Amino acid sequence: MNQNLSEKLPRKILLIDNHELCLYGIFNILSSTYPNVEIITAKTAENALNQISTFKPDLLIMDIYISHQSGRNANVETGMQMLKQIVQHYPQLNIVIQSAHIKTLVRMKYEIDSHCGGFTVVDKSETVEEMLTRIRWALQGITHIKDIPCINFGLQEKPEWSRLLSLAYQEGLQDKAIAQHISVSERMVRHYWFNLQEALGIDSEQLKHQGKNLRIITRNRATEVGLID
């Protein structure tokens, strides 16, 4: 937890959530907690990015499960892309991620660690009091992401893992085709698999001896910790 002790009350809060009941439930809680603060809401990534630009909040509370535009399906990838844009263009902004999908934030650990503003996460299953605590921490400039499951044991996605997982599980390619796509040898692809499986706590040699399907086990574990959807 990185801490800046200069705590201050927010002046403007932008609340982003795809679900209307959650959006206005949290809005009411924030209104009673911070009665003198201007609070606005957004339900899509497109609207949210526009609001950040014009409203200039000093605190952002958002779910990463969101749709790009009204009428489109919500998904985590849209929220992750939006968050990447936000941390890149607004490095001082205090951010609270309130979501049922916080494990996917492991894909952005480097960007989060480099963010200058406060950055905290809270699962939607947590209590109101816990949510308010994470908000206070973010306003103090604290970075607290230990709730992300795989961060607890130091797992951080590497660029080659992202491409490997995408080609293997989204495009269905085998190692030879993967090697051609990323312009490396098959041996290097196997090296990537080994490092990824080791980071995921998978004993590849033991599972091979047991006749287990290593590719399926790797996919399940990578999904469990948030490296793939």
ABEGO torsion letter per residue (X at the ends): XBBBABBBBBABBBBBBABAAAAAAAAAAAAAABAABBBBBBABAAAAAAAAAAAGBABBBBBABBBABBGBBBBAAAAAAAAAAAAAABAABBBBBBBAAAAAAAAAAAAAAABABBBBBBBAABBAAAAAAAAAAAAAGBBBAAABAAAAAGBBBBAAAAAAAAAAAAAGBBAAAAAAAAGBBAAAAAAAAAAAAAAAGBBAAAAAAAGBBAAAAAAAAAAAAGABX
